[in-house]
Amino acid sequence: MTQSAFRFVDLFAGIGGFHAAMAAFGGECVYAVEIDRKAATVYDANWEIRGGGSAYGDITQDADADRGAMAVPPHDVLCAGFPCQPFSKSGGQRGMDEARGTLFFNIASIIRAHHPRIVLLENVRNLVGPRHQHEWDVIIRTLREEGYHVS
């Protein structure tokens, strides 16, 4: 077995867009989670997670402020395509006033537990703008407080 260049986690994994990119750079997926059963089925058919298992799951069960991130193994790169519906013009645009809008805090819990070298967050359309300035500020401040450089 060859040594991977780095280990990554794939949060809100969908069908594996981040996985495709990370694997192409020599990364090994050590954890993936996707709440949509159909998307997770496609993910599982196309991608391998070290140790086996399915991507199907709920991030709120694996990582939160009270329980930490014990279900998530150590990793070098955190990839997260967190839900866009709370921010997008095609959704309700209620931001962190709805449950899906608070999932960033689950990401933050994982970051605090493992401090990966790199954090890649999906560019959620409409997150940066006047309607969601508070949410944007919270995300940027949290990342900076954890020692990450954010441009």
C-alpha positions as CSV (number, residue, x, y, z in Angstrom):
1,M,0.0,0.0,0.0
2,T,1.4,3.4,-0.9
3,Q,1.4,6.3,1.5
4,S,-1.0,9.1,0.6
5,A,0.2,12.6,0.2
6,F,-2.4,13.8,2.8
7,R,-5.6,12.9,4.6
8,F,-8.8,14.7,4.0
9,V,-12.4,14.8,5.3
10,D,-15.3,15.5,3.0
11,L,-18.2,17.2,4.8
12,F,-21.6,17.8,3.1
13,A,-20.0,15.6,0.5
14,G,-22.8,15.5,-2.1
15,I,-21.7,13.1,-4.8
16,G,-18.0,13.7,-4.3
17,G,-16.8,16.9,-6.1
18,F,-14.2,17.7,-3.4
19,H,-13.2,14.0,-3.2
20,A,-12.4,14.0,-7.0
21,A,-10.1,17.0,-6.6
22,M,-8.4,15.8,-3.4
23,A,-7.9,12.3,-4.8
24,A,-6.4,13.8,-8.0
25,F,-3.8,15.5,-5.8
26,G,-2.9,12.2,-4.0
27,G,-5.2,12.6,-0.9
28,E,-6.8,9.9,1.0
29,C,-10.4,10.3,2.3
30,V,-10.6,9.3,6.0
31,Y,-14.1,10.5,6.6
32,A,-17.1,11.7,4.5
33,V,-20.6,12.7,5.5
34,E,-23.7,13.4,3.4
35,I,-27.2,13.6,4.8
36,D,-29.0,13.0,1.5
37,R,-29.3,9.2,1.1
38,K,-29.4,9.3,-2.7
39,A,-26.3,11.5,-3.0
40,A,-24.5,9.4,-0.4
41,T,-25.3,6.2,-2.5
42,V,-23.7,7.8,-5.5
43,Y,-20.7,8.9,-3.4
44,D,-20.2,5.4,-2.0
45,A,-20.4,3.8,-5.5
46,N,-17.6,6.1,-6.8
47,W,-15.3,6.8,-3.9
48,E,-13.5,5.0,-1.1
49,I,-13.3,6.1,2.5
50,R,-10.4,4.7,4.4
51,G,-11.8,2.0,6.7
52,G,-14.8,1.5,4.6
53,G,-18.3,2.5,5.6
54,S,-20.7,4.9,4.0
55,A,-20.8,8.6,3.5
56,Y,-24.4,8.6,4.6
57,G,-24.8,10.3,7.9
58,D,-25.6,13.5,9.8
59,I,-22.8,15.9,10.8
60,T,-24.7,17.1,13.8
61,Q,-24.4,13.6,15.2
62,D,-20.7,13.4,14.6
63,A,-19.5,16.9,15.5
64,D,-21.0,19.6,17.7
65,A,-19.9,22.0,20.4
66,D,-21.0,19.7,23.3
67,R,-19.7,16.4,22.1
68,G,-16.7,17.6,20.1
69,A,-15.7,15.8,16.9
70,M,-14.7,12.4,18.2
71,A,-16.3,10.6,15.2
72,V,-14.1,12.5,12.8
73,P,-10.5,11.2,12.5
74,P,-7.4,13.4,12.3
75,H,-6.8,14.9,8.9
76,D,-4.7,17.4,7.0
77,V,-7.3,19.0,4.8
78,L,-11.0,19.8,5.7
79,C,-13.3,20.2,2.7
80,A,-16.9,21.4,3.3
81,G,-19.6,22.1,0.8
82,F,-22.0,23.3,3.4
83,P,-25.6,23.9,2.5
84,C,-26.3,26.9,0.3
85,Q,-30.1,27.1,0.8
86,P,-30.0,29.3,3.9
87,F,-27.9,31.9,1.9
88,S,-28.8,31.4,-1.7
89,K,-31.4,33.5,-3.6
90,S,-33.1,30.2,-4.5
91,G,-33.6,29.4,-0.8
92,G,-35.2,31.2,2.1
93,Q,-32.1,33.4,2.7
94,R,-32.6,33.1,6.5
95,G,-28.9,32.5,7.1
96,M,-28.1,31.4,10.6
97,D,-31.7,31.9,11.6
98,E,-32.4,28.4,10.3
99,A,-30.9,25.1,11.3
100,R,-29.0,24.5,8.0
101,G,-27.5,27.9,8.3
102,T,-25.8,27.0,11.6
103,L,-23.9,23.9,10.2
104,F,-20.8,26.0,10.0
105,F,-20.6,25.6,13.8
106,N,-20.2,21.8,13.3
107,I,-17.3,22.6,10.9
108,A,-15.8,24.8,13.6
109,S,-16.1,22.0,16.1
110,I,-14.1,19.7,13.8
111,I,-11.5,22.5,13.2
112,R,-11.1,23.0,16.9
113,A,-10.6,19.3,17.5
114,H,-8.1,18.6,14.7
115,H,-6.7,21.9,13.4
116,P,-6.2,20.7,9.8
117,R,-3.5,22.5,7.9
118,I,-5.9,23.6,5.2
119,V,-9.7,24.4,5.4
120,L,-11.5,24.6,2.1
121,L,-15.1,25.9,2.2
122,E,-17.3,25.9,-0.8
123,N,-18.1,29.3,-2.2
124,V,-21.7,29.7,-1.4
125,R,-23.3,32.2,-3.7
126,N,-24.9,35.1,-1.9
127,L,-23.1,34.4,1.4
128,V,-20.8,37.4,0.8
129,G,-23.1,40.4,0.6
130,P,-25.2,42.8,2.6
131,R,-27.9,40.3,3.4
132,H,-25.6,37.9,5.2
133,Q,-22.9,40.2,6.5
134,H,-23.3,38.9,10.1
135,E,-22.9,35.2,9.0
136,W,-19.8,36.1,6.8
137,D,-18.3,38.0,9.7
138,V,-18.9,35.0,12.1
139,I,-17.3,32.6,9.7
140,I,-14.2,34.8,9.0
141,R,-13.7,35.7,12.7
142,T,-14.0,32.0,13.7
143,L,-11.4,30.9,11.2
144,R,-9.0,33.7,12.1
145,E,-9.4,32.9,15.8
146,E,-8.4,29.4,15.1
147,G,-5.2,30.6,13.4
148,Y,-6.2,30.5,9.7
149,H,-5.2,33.1,7.2
150,V,-8.3,34.2,5.3
151,S,-8.1,36.7,2.4
